[in-house]
Amino acid sequence: MIITTLWKFPFALKQMASLPDRRYAVIADEAHSSQTGDAAKDLRKVLGRAGPDSEDDLGTDAVEEALLREIEARGAQPNLSFFAFTATPKGKTLEIFGRLDPATGKHEPFHLYSMRQAIEEGFIHDVLASYMTYQIYFHLEKAIIDDPALQTAKARSAIARFVSLHEHNLAQKAEIVVEHYRTHIAHKIGGHAKAMVVCSSRPHALRFADALRRYVADHGYGTGMLVAFSGSLPTEDGEQTTEAKWNGFPDTQTAAMFDTDAYSVMVVAEKFQTGFDQPKLYAMYVDKSLAGLAAVQTLSRLNRTHPDKDGTFVLDFANDADDIAAAFAPYYGQTVAAPSDPNLLYDTRHALDEFAVLSAEDGATFARILLAEHLDHARLHAALGPAIERFWVADPR
């Protein structure tokens, strides 16, 4: 039997678990952390079958017993095969789904359809084709001033604004984003092109969104702005606001509203930064340090194709072009990963012991609550209380 990993259909999994002596093949698209975390763990529990003596061999300690069950559920199952598809596999993903090459000692995919091939065959866009750091953007604009044939009052005024840009001055960054979007992006995709501003934190996203909204309002532009963040944040006047309050509609509608022509630019921190599928997303303005897989997954929000989409654009305020290119390099060809070393956990544990903040009892209590059938977040946080108290005693700053 073949199923897809549609986690919103748990009842189907329960029904299949009642069928004896069946083999299952799970085909997982976009296999990232979800395939190595709770969702895949629960799926293995439903579809897998434990060995004949597994339950009898468990120890008497409740925490150890629960941990052993979790480890067993995550391990290989005789009646279960997984097939995962992803353009950006993590090392752990390759270790679970890939195969170990004895010659290199590294895990590699069973089959490769590289990012380079997907770009060449037109299934995704190359997001680095029009990637530009702010420094490059500045020098390109400055070249206009240095060329007497291109000098204009408008260009001189623009360069004066760029020269005065400070990395923490969101008002000036907001001006660059809005004016660049209106001049170079808005007409793309038949006038439906959208842009995303990527920020380093939720407060940063809120402040950037406020700056964009003020600039648009001051200039009478009709460029619709959205912001996406979880929880609530203090505003400049000391009040609390949420994504829903700032946008003017429930946060469950943010993605759908961004798809309409009423909104053109969305400011995000972590939310919508990865795993967001919007083919009309043409430009990205990055004000956050990115590295490795996070850089690839973030910029790859732009790579979706659209019948009227002729490319992408990235203006990066925070990163170096060489670092971004290095982050993408493994995924253009083949990604391999060395086996994970479980001893790293023990090394880290012993390194932490000398600070006398964490204790074995704290760990056992936390694990017992975490692995309970019904997770109680309040008790989970409370279990961290003793360690937090010891931390403040050790370092009262």
Phi, psi and omega in degrees: 000140178242130176230163174255159185276073176261095191290349181279006178240057182296333181296327178294322179294320180296321180294319181292330180295337181279352180276122184281149170053045175247151174250141184238144172240121181258120178258117186246116175271150183053058184278099177241228182296333183300331182278347179250000184252212188295322183298310180293324178301313181293324179296318178298322180297321183286313186274332185281168174225132184284164177292166187296331185250010189296318183289326184285336185274357182289147179286177182274337180292128186297319181293313180298322179298315180295319179297319179297321178296320179296317180297317180296320181295329181277347185279182180295142179240138184293339185245019188224128175238141178245137172234120186239142179238124178203147178270344184227072183287135171281164179303318181293325178296317178295326181293325181278314187263337185273195179228150183274125177273112182300332183290324183254341183074019182237154177274141179219161182291155176291324181217145185240124166236095193286163176300321179301315181294320179298321178293313182298328181269003172081016180276334175221163176270153174274105186286347178270352182297327179233043176273135183214129174280163179298324180299317178295317179301316179299313183294325177295318179292322181294330179300332177296319180292319183289342179264109183304331182288342183249003183291129175218160179299322181295319180294318180298319179295320180296315180296322179300322179289319181295319181299325184277000183296130175246144188298337180258004182269092184291333179297318180286325175294322178299320178298315180298315182298309184295313183292321177295316179300312182296323185278319190247342189245320191304328183278352181291162180051046178065028181085010182249010185295145181236161181227155178232136174252120184258121184247167187275343182201170178296313177299322177299316180298317180295316180295320179295317179298318177299318180295319178296316181297318179297316182296317179297317180293318181297331183257004176067026179279153178258022181286113182285134183244144173228157174228149180228119175201157181267157176070203180237154181222150177286141177268177181295334180267011176089355177278172177256142177224162178231171176303315181297318181292318181293317183281331179095014176201164183302146182294343176291346181257001186301311182298318181293320180291326178296335180285344181275166180285354181286339184229135185243329186233133176236132179260129183226161169247268175268321183296132181069001181287327177229156177071019183253122185254103178220097184301335181277001177286114187250324186234151177223133177247115190256121177235044184211139177291129180234146179208151173056223184300324180298322178296316182295312183292325180292306181293334181288355172300338183274347194279357179296141181269156178212145182307328183255010184265122185254004180164197179218172175212137176231126171246117189249117178275343196241344189240166178263138184300321180295323179294320179293318178298320178295324179295323182280336189308313183297332187270349173286328177252240181245135179263131175234161182215135175288150178301143178290148183254106181297340180294340178299327179296316181291321178299318179294318179302313182292327178293327180281333184302324185294344179275349177056039177256315180263149177228161179298324180294320177300316180297318180295317179297315181297316181295321181299317180288318183297324185264007178294159182298322178241112184287127178251102184295326180296314178294326179297314178292322179296328180295339178276351184305310181301318180294321179295319178297316179296326179296315182290329176292320181288326182221084186291358179298000000 
